[in-house]
Amino acid sequence: MAPLLDDPWTGAESFFDYLTRRGVSRREFLGFCGRLAVLMGAGLAATGPPAAAAREIARRLGSAQRPNVVWLQLQECTGCLESALRSGSTPIDELLLELISLDYNELLMTTSGSEANALLAGAEQKPHLLIVNGSVPLKSHGAYCTIGGESAEAVLKRAAQNATAIIAVGACATYGSIQAASPNPTGAVGIGDVISDRPVVNIGGCPPIAEVITATISYYLAYGRTPRLDDEGRPLFAYGQRIHDKCPRRANFDAGQFAERFDDEGARKGYCLYQLGCKGPATFAPCPTLEWNLGQSFPIKAGHPCLGCTEEQFFDRMTPFYQRVPDIPLPGIGVESSANVLGAAAVAASTGGVAIHAAATVIARQRKRRSTPESLPLAVLGETGAERPTEKRDKSG
């Protein structure tokens, strides 16, 4: 495959035509669309079987024209884009991420100084998709983050004027993250606090899972609009369920089986990490269904508590990270109930009933995995499980 910059996507060809010219087969493209259909689920306009939704994505995304994209990096650590670039992905994911960065992106482009400023000035004059990493510092007239002698706020507002959609990527861009933590010395805020005249899509996480970024951009390219959002402006297909509801250690929680220390017997047996500060019951994120690096793992699976990084002001609300958050309401058991009450009740309850419930949960999960309904759309599209072993996981979130 030729270097990307030597073989650009021109404005006269569709995305599928470009992929074909780059050596991507139709089968690979359909497999990619199948994974998007499983991931986005109810967020799609199509109804019916996942295979039908995949074919609709293929039709829409395949005919998409090259977008003009401005990707700003404001007050942040570059971790969100670094994570996306270094995560496991398909060739189409990589092409999407690289292609949309061509108009303007400080981290990836080779130009700098006045030439970079000229590129930004030209790109923001045309209708474009605006993607933003990083928070916006408002104190001291924005002196804490400047680009080309202008404050981040001024650069953002100008770039947003001709934006057809705005996507805030990462915890910093969604609400300020660590920079906005008390006492917030720079006056850091999220993109939605500066741009209030149109919707801002918030892709939460520190950093977010790369496939969520790719899927959101793909949805925009396919449908010409952003996906359905929750009350915090996050895509519902990714942030519609709590980590706790899909956690692989949920059966242990229900059974009152908790690790009390990182090196105790409970930790070695894979017990629930709630007593060690896990914020899964209060966190909406796709980590247990998507996992990181094409389904390799995620913090809880690796033995570390969830920090709640997809939630607003997580650095203030969720700390101390290794102490449990009290009185977290759980679905279906009453507003007054909490994770602490449920755990204590489970221990005190009939051990037979608890054991039966926990065993049933595990058995149901194993049966679901063996039936592999998640892989059906990919098989329908001509891709076998042997080619994508990492697809054998729950994607219903």
N, C-alpha and C positions, 0 to 999 in steps of 0.2 A: 504494500500500500504506500502510495506516495506521501511525502510530508504534507500536512494539512494546508499550510500556507501556500504550497506550490499547486494545490488543486482545490481552489475555493468553491463554495456553494454559490452559484450565481443567482441573480434575481430572476432569471428566465426559466429556471427549472424547478420542478417540485422536489420535496424532500426525498421521496422514493426514487426519483430519477437520479438524484445526487448519490444516494446510497448505492444504487445499482452501479453507477460509474465508479464508485469507490470500492467495489468488489463485495458488497454486502448482498447476500442472496435474499430472495423473497421469503424463503423458509425462515431465515434468521430474523427478518423483519417481522413476520407474523408471530414468531416466538416472543419477540420483544413486546409486541402489542398484546399478546396473551398475558404476559406478566403484568403489564399495565392494567389490563381489565381486571385481573384478580386483585391487584393492589387497590385500585380506585373503587371497585365494587359499586356501592350505591351512589357514589359521586358522579357516575356516568349518566349521560342523557338517555342512553339506550336501556331498555328493559328486556328481560328474558335471560336465556342461558349466557354464561360467561363467554362462550365461543361467539355468540352473536355480537356481544359488546366488543370483543376483540376485533371482529371483522369491521365494525363501525369505526373503531379507533384507527385501524389500518387504512381504511378509506379516507378518513378525514386527515390523519397525520401524513399519509403518503402524498396527499395533494397540497400540503401546506407549502407556502412560499417562505423564502429566507427572511427572518425577522430582523429588524434593526433593534439592537439591544445595547443598553448602557448599563454597565455593572459597576456600581460605586463601592468603594471600601472606605468607610469613615473611621470612627473611633473604635478600633477592634484589633484583634491579634492575628488576623488572617487565618485563624484556625478552621473556620467554616469552609472556605474554599479549599484550603489545604486538605482537609478531611475528605471532601468530595473528590478531589483529584487523585487521592491515594487509596481510596476504597476500591474493593473489587467491583468491576462493572463489565458490561458487555461492550463490544465495539460501538454499538449505536449509542449507548449512554455516553461513552467517551467523546464521540463525535458531537453529540448535542452540547455537552458541557464546553468543549473546545470551540465549537462554531459560534455559540452565543456570546463568547468572550471576545470576538474579533473586533467589534466596533470600538469598545473601550473597556479596559479592565487593567487597573494599575499593577496587579500582581503578575499577570501573565504577559502583558505586552512588553516589547523590547524598548520602545521609545520612552522618553522622559522629558521633563522640563517643558519648554515652550511648545515642542512638537506634540507632547501628550496633551497639553492644554488645548491646542488647536484641534486635535482629534475629538476631544470631549465637546468643544464648542460646535463642531460640525455635526456630531452624532446627535446631540440633544435638540438640534433644530428640526429634525425629522420625527415623525411619529415612531415611537419605539417602546419596547418593553423595558421597564426600569427595575433592576434587581439591586438590592442594597444590603451590604454587610456592615455592621457596626452601628453604634449609637451616635446621637447628635448632642454635643456639649453646648449648652446655652449660656453658661456663666462666663463672665469676663468677655462678653461680646463674641463668644465662640473661639477664643484664642487657643483653647486646648487641642483643637484639631483644625488645621487649615490645609487647603489644597490650592496651589498656585496663588497664594496670598489671600484667598477667600476662605471664610468660615465654612465648616461642613454644612451648616444650616443654609447658607446662601447657595452653595453648590447643589444641595439636595432640592431646594425649591425651584431652582432654574431647570434642573434636569427633569423635574416632575411635570413641568408645564405641558410638554407634548407627549407625555407618557400615556400609552393606551392601557396599561396596567402596571401596578407597583407590587413587587414581591419583596418583603423584608425577610432575609434569611439569617437565622441564628438568634440566640437569646439577646444579644446586644442590640440588634436591629428591631426586635419586636418590642422590647420595653426598657432597654438600657443595660440589663444584666449586671455584672460585677461593678462596672463603672457607676451604675446608678444606686449601688448599695449604700446604705447609710454610712457616712453623712453626705454622700454624693458630691464630692468636692468640685466636679466639673459641671454639675447641673445636667448630667446625661439623661436623655429621654429616648424613647423609641421613635421609629419613623412615623407611626400613626399619630404621635403627639405633635408632629410638625406639619404633616400633610393631612388635613382634616376635611378637604372638599371632595374626596373620593375614597373608595374602599382600598385598604392595604391588606394584602394577603400575608399573614404571619406564619412563617415556617419555624416553629419554636425548637429549641434544643441548643446545647452547648458542647459540641456542634450538633446540627440535625443529621439524620441519616441521609446519605447521599441520594438514595433512591426516591425519597420523598421530594427532594429538590427536582430531580429529573422528571418525576411523574407530574408535578405541578406545572413545570414548564411545558411538558408534552401535552398536557390537557389544554393549556393556553394555545399552543400551536394548532392543535386539532380542532378546537371548538371556538377559538377566537374570544374566549372569555375565561375568567378564573373559575375554579371549582367551587362547590358549595362550601360555606364557611360556618364555623361555630360562633358562639357569642364573643370569643376572643380573636376572631378573624383568622382562625387556623383552618386548613382544609379538613373537612369532616372525614374524608376517606382515611386520613392518617391519625387524626386526633379525636376520633369519635368514641374511643373506649379507654377506660383506665388500664394502666399496666397491671394493677391488682386483679382485674377480671380475666386476664389472659396469662397470668404469671404461671410458670411451670412449677412453682412452689406453693400454689394456692391450696392444694390438698393438705399440705403440711400446716398451713395457716388455719384451715377449717378444723384440723385435728388438734390444734393447740400445740403443735410441735415447732418450737422456736430455737434458733441458735442464740445463745446468750453472750458468747465471745467468738471472735473470728477463728480461734484455734480449738474450740471445744468439740465434743462428740457430735452435737447437733449440727455444727457447721460442716463437719466431715461427712455427715449423712445427708447433707443438702436440705436441712430444715429451713423454714421461713426466716427471713432476715429482718422482720419488722422490729424486733427488740434491739437490733443493731442500728436502727435509724432509717430503715427502708421507707421511702416516701411513695412507693407504688400505689397505696390506697388513695393518695391525693393527687396523682399525676396522670394526665391524659397524654398518651404517646404510643407510637406503633412499635416500640422496641421489642416486646415479646413475640410479635407476629412477623415483623420484618427481620429483626436482628441486624447486626452490623456485618459489613463485608460479605454480602450475598449470603446471609443466613448463618454465619459462623458462630456468633455468640452475641450476648449483650450483658451489661453489668451484673444483673441478678443471676443469670445463668453461670457467670464466671465466679460467683461467690461474693460480689460486692453489692451493698444496698443501693437502690435507686436514690439519686439526689434530687429528683424533681426538677431537672433543668429545663423542661419544656413549659413550666408554669410561670406565671407572672411574678416578678420580684422573688424568684426562688432563692437568691442568695441571702435575703433578709428573712423570708418566711420559713425556709426549710433548714436553717442552721439552728443549733449545732447539727451537722450532718449525721453524726453517729449517735444521736439521741433520738428516741422515737417521738413522733409527733402525737400528742394525746388527743383523744376525742375526735378521731376521723370518722365521719359518718359513712356507712356502707350501704349499698343498694339493697332494698328488699327486707331490711330488718328494723326499720324505724329510724327516724331522724335522731332520736336520743341515744341510740346504740352507737358503740364505737368499736374500733379494732381491738382495743384493750379489753372491753367487756366481752366481746365475742370470744377472744382467746381464752379468757378466764373461764367463761361458761363452758367452752369445749373441754377444758381440762377437768372441770368438776362434773360434767355430764356423764351419762352412761358410756363407758369406754366401748361397749359393744356397738352402740349406735354411731359413735364417732368413727370407729374403725370401719364400719360398713360404709358410711358416707365417703370417707377418704378413699377406701378401696374402690368404690364405684366410680369416683372421679378419675382415678388413675386408669381403671379398666376402660372407661369410656374414651379417655384420651388416646390410649393405645389402639383401641379399635378404630378410632377416627384416623390415626396415622396409617394403620395397615390398609384401610380402604382407599387412602390417598385421593379423596375427591378434589383436593387442591390442584393436582396435576392433570386433571381431566381436560381443562381448556387447552393446555399445552399439547396434550396428546392429540386432541381434535385437530390442532393446527399443524400436526406433523412433527412435534418435538417429543422425544421419549424421556422418561425419567432418568435413564442412564446417562443422558447428556447433561442433565441439570440436577444432580443429586441434591443440591442445596435447596431445591424447590419444595422438598418434603417437609413442610411446616405449615402451621395454621396462618392463613392470610385473610381470615374473615373479619379482621379489625378494620 
